Amino acid sequence: MLAMEYRGPKRVRAVQKPMPEIQHPQDAIVKVLRACICGSDLHLYNGNIPDTRVGSTFGHEFVGEIVDIGSDVTKVKVGDRVIVPFNIACGECHFCKQEMFGNCQESNTESGAIGGIYGYSHTAGGFNGGQAEYARVPYANVGPVIIPADMDLDDAVMLTDVIPTGYQGAEMAGIQEGDTVVVFGAGPIGITAARCAWLFGAGRVIIIDKQEYRLDFARNYAYCEAYNFEEIGDPVMFIKKITDWMGADCVIDAVGAEAEGNTLQTITGRKLLLQAGSATALHWAINAVKKGGVVSIVGVYGPTDNLIPIGNAMNKGLTIRGNQTSVKRLLPRLIEHVQNGVLDPKGLITHRMPLEEVANGYRMFSNKLDNCIKTVLIPPTAN
């Protein structure tokens, strides 16, 4: 089968790889119909996530058709078209029973923090991902959700990660009626978080980035204010000035390890890898939120330490929340929002290309070319 293969930092290609096989009675094999390149994939692509091994296939955002199932699979059948949440979750452990599917105790023996994730290095379990013609899906009685008959595949694939993660970012922010919400990062997750902030009652939503095309997109898609941090001076001072020197009620870090805007953070976190990515956005979030406010973190950082102003967080009485998104928990509500027209997932997609062009897709997204917001890959066997 055709699949994306990682060959080292900034080097990926489409190659022929062996077909996945049933390895456990609860496995399913999915023929991939749509897969996405995620901003989190760029952390792997750029070499910022430990134990990203040559030969890996990325891709934690994919939907497809069930073509084979293990003997214990009863919740889906061959022929079903399914949304595959990016979390690999057993459904039975202490954390899954609390619907913390991103923290499954059984699916990832490599970490005491996160559960398994498709195509996201051996620190997330070493599973191959869905940027391929076919993918193995463990715990098929738990993860896959049947796509409603009236749902577009482009909408469905955005429900595997992007829309749930943006939604959970807003949910974790604890937004109250009339709150001012600031989102750092106008990638797909940040834009979604900004749009979802209105669903929780925000009175004002502000997004901060440096790419004008992304800011323009955010204004139109998320109906929010959008500012370029290269033009407003110190983002923290700017936010304080426009909030009567109080600070924002809630701040969402939707950037994570690839943040720009601070030379020291960039050198230590992105160049020398002395910390788990550049924590610039998290610095800004902690310092820009009001006393007693909430910082919600959905931007991905690596599993090692970061240089952050924890003293400021403590002295300001902040609540800091973060996690991998529990996609399965949120899907029923989000599917309803899509069907009712409240959310428009496929509206985030700017590029569609065949899987054969995956290397160009990564280059385009990484270098922010051609006003790229979100790319969907279509395998040659998709129908």
C-alpha positions as CSV (number, residue, x, y, z in Angstrom):
1,M,0.0,0.0,0.0
2,L,1.0,3.6,-0.4
3,A,1.9,5.4,2.8
4,M,3.8,8.5,4.1
5,E,7.2,7.6,5.5
6,Y,9.4,9.8,7.8
7,R,13.1,9.9,6.7
8,G,14.4,12.4,9.2
9,P,13.7,16.1,10.0
10,K,12.0,17.9,7.2
11,R,12.2,14.7,5.0
12,V,9.0,12.7,4.3
13,R,7.9,10.8,1.2
14,A,5.2,8.5,-0.2
15,V,6.4,4.9,-0.4
16,Q,5.1,1.4,-0.7
17,K,4.7,-0.3,2.7
18,P,3.3,-3.6,3.8
19,M,-0.5,-3.8,4.4
20,P,-1.5,-3.6,8.1
21,E,-2.8,-6.9,9.6
22,I,-5.1,-7.9,12.4
23,Q,-2.8,-8.3,15.4
24,H,-5.4,-8.7,18.2
25,P,-9.0,-9.9,18.3
26,Q,-10.2,-6.3,19.0
27,D,-8.4,-4.8,15.9
28,A,-10.0,-3.4,12.8
29,I,-8.4,-2.5,9.5
30,V,-9.6,0.7,7.9
31,K,-9.3,1.8,4.3
32,V,-8.5,5.4,4.7
33,L,-10.8,7.8,2.8
34,R,-9.4,11.1,4.1
35,A,-6.4,12.0,6.2
36,C,-5.1,15.4,7.4
37,I,-1.8,17.0,8.1
38,C,-2.0,18.4,11.6
39,G,0.0,21.3,13.1
40,S,1.1,18.8,15.7
41,D,2.6,16.7,12.8
42,L,5.0,19.6,12.2
43,H,6.5,19.0,15.6
44,L,7.4,15.6,14.4
45,Y,8.4,16.7,10.9
46,N,10.7,19.4,12.3
47,G,12.4,16.9,14.7
48,N,11.1,18.4,18.0
49,I,9.4,15.3,19.4
50,P,11.7,12.6,21.0
51,D,11.8,9.1,19.6
52,T,10.4,9.9,16.2
53,R,11.8,7.0,14.3
54,V,12.8,6.8,10.7
55,G,10.3,4.7,8.8
56,S,7.3,5.9,10.8
57,T,4.0,6.8,9.2
58,F,2.4,9.9,10.6
59,G,-1.3,10.8,10.6
60,H,-3.6,10.9,13.6
61,E,-6.5,12.5,11.7
62,F,-8.2,10.1,9.4
63,V,-11.6,8.6,8.5
64,G,-12.2,5.5,6.5
65,E,-14.2,2.3,5.7
66,I,-13.9,-0.9,7.8
67,V,-12.5,-3.7,5.6
68,D,-11.6,-6.3,8.2
69,I,-12.3,-6.9,11.9
70,G,-10.9,-9.1,14.7
71,S,-13.0,-11.9,16.2
72,D,-14.0,-9.8,19.3
73,V,-15.1,-6.7,17.4
74,T,-18.9,-6.2,17.7
75,K,-19.5,-2.5,17.6
76,V,-18.5,-1.9,14.0
77,K,-18.7,-4.2,10.9
78,V,-17.1,-4.5,7.5
79,G,-18.4,-1.7,5.3
80,D,-19.0,0.8,8.0
81,R,-17.6,4.3,7.4
82,V,-16.1,5.6,10.6
83,I,-14.5,8.6,12.3
84,V,-11.3,7.4,14.0
85,P,-10.5,9.6,17.1
86,F,-6.8,10.3,17.3
87,N,-6.7,8.8,20.9
88,I,-6.1,5.1,21.1
89,A,-8.1,4.1,24.2
90,C,-9.0,0.7,25.7
91,G,-12.3,1.9,27.2
92,E,-11.8,-0.2,30.4
93,C,-9.0,1.4,32.4
94,H,-9.4,3.9,35.3
95,F,-9.0,6.9,33.0
96,C,-11.1,5.7,30.2
97,K,-14.0,5.1,32.6
98,Q,-13.7,8.8,33.5
99,E,-13.9,9.6,29.7
100,M,-10.2,10.7,29.8
101,F,-9.6,8.8,26.6
102,G,-6.4,10.8,25.9
103,N,-4.8,9.4,29.1
104,C,-5.6,5.7,28.6
105,Q,-3.4,3.6,30.9
106,E,-3.3,0.6,28.6
107,S,-2.7,1.9,25.1
108,N,0.8,3.4,25.6
109,T,3.4,1.6,27.7
110,E,6.0,4.3,26.8
111,S,4.5,7.1,28.9
112,G,2.9,7.7,32.2
113,A,1.2,10.8,30.9
114,I,-0.6,10.2,27.5
115,G,-2.3,7.3,26.0
116,G,-1.6,6.0,22.5
117,I,-1.9,8.3,19.5
118,Y,-1.8,7.2,15.9
119,G,1.4,8.2,14.0
120,Y,2.9,10.3,16.8
121,S,6.3,8.8,17.7
122,H,7.2,6.1,20.1
123,T,6.6,8.4,23.0
124,A,2.9,8.0,22.1
125,G,3.0,4.3,21.7
126,G,4.8,3.8,18.3
127,F,1.6,3.2,16.3
128,N,1.6,3.9,12.6
129,G,-0.8,6.6,11.5
130,G,-3.4,7.1,8.8
131,Q,-1.5,9.0,6.1
132,A,-1.7,5.8,4.2
133,E,-4.1,3.8,2.1
134,Y,-4.9,1.5,5.1
135,A,-4.5,1.7,8.9
136,R,-4.7,-0.7,11.8
137,V,-7.2,0.5,14.4
138,P,-6.8,-1.1,17.9
139,Y,-9.7,-1.3,20.4
140,A,-12.2,-1.1,17.6
141,N,-15.1,-1.5,20.0
142,V,-14.1,1.7,21.6
143,G,-12.7,4.3,19.3
144,P,-14.4,4.3,15.9
145,V,-17.7,6.2,15.5
146,I,-19.9,5.5,12.5
147,I,-20.2,8.6,10.2
148,P,-23.8,9.7,9.8
149,A,-25.1,9.0,6.4
150,D,-25.7,12.7,5.6
151,M,-22.3,13.9,6.7
152,D,-19.6,15.0,4.2
153,L,-16.3,13.1,4.6
154,D,-14.5,16.4,4.8
155,D,-16.6,17.4,7.8
156,A,-16.0,13.9,9.3
157,V,-12.2,14.0,9.1
158,M,-12.1,17.3,10.9
159,L,-13.9,15.7,13.8
160,T,-11.0,13.3,14.5
161,D,-9.0,16.0,16.2
162,V,-9.2,19.7,15.1
163,I,-12.8,20.5,16.0
164,P,-12.8,18.5,19.2
165,T,-9.4,20.0,20.3
166,G,-10.5,23.5,19.6
167,Y,-13.8,22.8,21.4
168,Q,-12.1,21.3,24.4
169,G,-9.7,24.2,24.5
170,A,-12.6,26.5,25.0
171,E,-14.3,24.1,27.4
172,M,-11.2,23.9,29.6
173,A,-11.0,27.7,29.7
174,G,-14.0,27.8,31.9
175,I,-15.6,30.6,30.0
176,Q,-18.4,32.5,31.8
177,E,-21.0,34.7,30.2
178,G,-19.5,37.9,28.8
179,D,-15.8,36.8,29.3
180,T,-13.0,38.2,27.3
181,V,-11.1,35.2,25.7
182,V,-7.7,35.5,24.1
183,V,-6.4,32.7,21.9
184,F,-2.7,32.5,21.0
185,G,-2.2,30.9,17.6
186,A,-4.3,31.2,14.5
187,G,-3.7,27.7,13.1
188,P,-6.7,25.4,12.7
189,I,-6.9,24.6,16.4
190,G,-6.7,28.2,17.5
191,I,-9.3,29.3,14.9
192,T,-11.6,26.6,16.1
193,A,-11.1,27.5,19.7
194,A,-11.9,31.1,19.0
195,R,-15.1,30.1,17.2
196,C,-16.1,27.7,19.9
197,A,-15.5,30.3,22.6
198,W,-18.7,32.0,21.5
199,L,-20.6,28.7,22.2
200,F,-19.6,29.0,25.9
201,G,-20.9,32.6,26.2
202,A,-17.8,34.7,25.5
203,G,-18.5,38.4,25.2
204,R,-15.2,39.2,23.3
205,V,-12.8,36.9,21.5
206,I,-9.3,37.9,20.4
207,I,-6.8,35.9,18.5
208,I,-3.0,36.6,18.3
209,D,-0.7,35.4,15.5
210,K,1.9,36.8,13.1
211,Q,0.6,35.5,9.7
212,E,-1.7,38.0,8.1
213,Y,-3.5,35.4,6.0
214,R,-4.3,33.3,9.1
215,L,-5.5,36.4,10.9
216,D,-7.8,37.3,8.0
217,F,-9.1,33.7,7.9
218,A,-9.7,33.8,11.7
219,R,-11.7,37.1,11.4
220,N,-14.0,35.6,8.8
221,Y,-14.3,32.0,10.2
222,A,-14.4,32.7,14.0
223,Y,-15.9,36.2,13.9
224,C,-13.2,37.4,16.3
225,E,-10.8,40.3,16.7
226,A,-7.3,39.3,15.3
227,Y,-4.0,41.0,15.9
228,N,-0.5,40.5,14.6
229,F,2.0,40.3,17.5
230,E,4.7,41.8,15.4
231,E,2.6,45.0,15.0
232,I,1.2,45.5,18.5
233,G,4.4,45.5,20.6
234,D,4.4,43.4,23.7
235,P,1.3,41.2,23.4
236,V,0.9,41.0,27.2
237,M,0.9,44.8,27.5
238,F,-1.4,45.1,24.5
239,I,-4.0,42.7,26.1
240,K,-3.8,44.5,29.4
241,K,-4.4,47.9,27.7
242,I,-7.5,46.7,25.9
243,T,-8.9,45.1,29.0
244,D,-8.7,48.1,31.4
245,W,-5.4,46.7,32.8
246,M,-7.1,43.7,34.2
247,G,-6.0,41.1,31.7
248,A,-8.2,38.6,29.8
249,D,-10.6,36.4,31.7
250,C,-9.4,33.3,29.9
251,V,-6.4,32.6,27.6
252,I,-6.0,29.6,25.4
253,D,-2.5,28.5,24.2
254,A,-3.1,26.9,20.8
255,V,0.5,27.1,19.7
256,G,2.7,24.8,21.7
257,A,6.3,23.9,20.9
258,E,6.6,25.8,17.6
259,A,5.9,29.3,19.1
260,E,7.8,32.3,17.7
261,G,8.2,35.7,19.3
262,N,11.0,35.3,21.8
263,T,14.6,34.7,20.8
264,L,15.8,32.9,23.9
265,Q,12.8,30.6,23.8
266,T,13.3,29.9,20.1
267,I,17.0,29.1,20.6
268,T,16.6,26.9,23.6
269,G,13.4,25.2,22.7
270,R,13.5,24.9,18.9
271,K,17.1,25.0,17.9
272,L,19.1,23.4,20.7
273,L,16.1,21.3,22.1
274,L,17.1,22.2,25.7
275,Q,13.5,22.4,26.6
276,A,10.3,20.8,25.3
277,G,9.8,23.4,22.6
278,S,9.5,27.2,22.7
279,A,7.1,28.2,25.5
280,T,6.6,31.8,24.3
281,A,2.9,31.5,23.9
282,L,2.5,29.9,27.4
283,H,4.6,32.8,28.9
284,W,2.2,35.3,27.2
285,A,-0.8,33.3,28.4
286,I,0.2,33.3,32.0
287,N,1.2,36.9,32.0
288,A,-1.8,38.2,30.0
289,V,-4.6,36.5,31.9
290,K,-6.2,38.3,34.9
291,K,-5.6,37.3,38.5
292,G,-7.7,34.3,39.2
293,G,-8.1,33.6,35.5
294,V,-7.8,30.4,33.6
295,V,-5.1,29.3,31.1
296,S,-6.1,26.4,28.8
297,I,-3.3,24.6,27.0
298,V,-4.1,22.6,23.9
299,G,-0.8,23.4,22.1
300,V,1.5,20.4,22.1
301,Y,4.7,20.4,24.1
302,G,7.2,17.6,24.4
303,P,7.5,15.3,27.5
304,T,10.5,17.1,29.0
305,D,10.8,20.4,30.9
306,N,9.9,23.9,29.9
307,L,11.0,27.3,31.1
308,I,7.7,29.0,32.3
309,P,6.9,31.7,34.9
310,I,5.3,29.3,37.4
311,G,5.8,31.9,40.2
312,N,3.5,34.3,38.3
313,A,0.9,31.6,37.9
314,M,1.0,30.8,41.6
315,N,1.0,34.4,42.8
316,K,-1.9,35.4,40.4
317,G,-4.0,32.5,41.6
318,L,-4.4,31.0,38.1
319,T,-6.1,27.8,37.1
320,I,-4.0,26.0,34.4
321,R,-5.7,23.2,32.5
322,G,-4.4,21.1,29.7
323,N,-4.8,17.7,28.2
324,Q,-4.9,15.7,25.0
325,T,-8.5,15.9,23.8
326,S,-11.0,13.2,24.7
327,V,-12.4,13.0,21.2
328,K,-14.8,10.1,21.9
329,R,-16.5,12.1,24.8
330,L,-17.1,15.1,22.6
331,L,-18.2,13.5,19.3
332,P,-22.0,13.1,20.0
333,R,-22.3,16.8,20.8
334,L,-20.0,17.9,17.9
335,I,-21.8,15.8,15.4
336,E,-25.0,17.4,16.4
337,H,-23.4,20.9,16.1
338,V,-22.3,20.0,12.5
339,Q,-25.7,18.6,11.5
340,N,-27.4,21.7,12.9
341,G,-25.0,24.1,11.1
342,V,-23.5,25.5,14.3
343,L,-20.0,24.4,13.3
344,D,-18.6,24.2,9.8
345,P,-15.5,21.9,10.0
346,K,-14.8,21.6,6.3
347,G,-14.7,25.4,6.1
348,L,-11.2,25.2,7.6
349,I,-9.9,23.1,4.7
350,T,-7.9,25.2,2.2
351,H,-6.0,22.4,0.3
352,R,-6.9,18.9,-0.9
353,M,-4.2,16.8,-2.5
354,P,-3.5,13.2,-3.4
355,L,-1.5,11.2,-0.8
356,E,1.2,10.9,-3.5
357,E,2.0,14.6,-2.9
358,V,2.4,14.3,0.9
359,A,5.9,15.7,0.8
360,N,4.7,18.8,-0.9
361,G,1.9,19.1,1.6
362,Y,4.2,19.1,4.5
363,R,6.5,21.6,2.8
364,M,3.6,23.9,2.1
365,F,2.1,23.7,5.6
366,S,5.4,24.0,7.4
367,N,6.5,27.0,5.4
368,K,3.1,28.6,5.4
369,L,2.9,28.8,1.7
370,D,-0.2,29.5,-0.5
371,N,-2.2,30.7,2.4
372,C,-2.5,27.1,3.7
373,I,-4.7,26.6,6.8
374,K,-5.6,22.9,6.6
375,T,-4.6,20.2,4.1
376,V,-6.6,17.0,3.4
377,L,-4.8,14.0,1.8
378,I,-6.8,11.6,-0.4
379,P,-5.4,8.2,-0.9
380,P,-5.6,6.7,-4.4
381,T,-7.9,3.9,-3.2
382,A,-10.4,6.3,-1.6
383,N,-13.9,6.3,-3.0
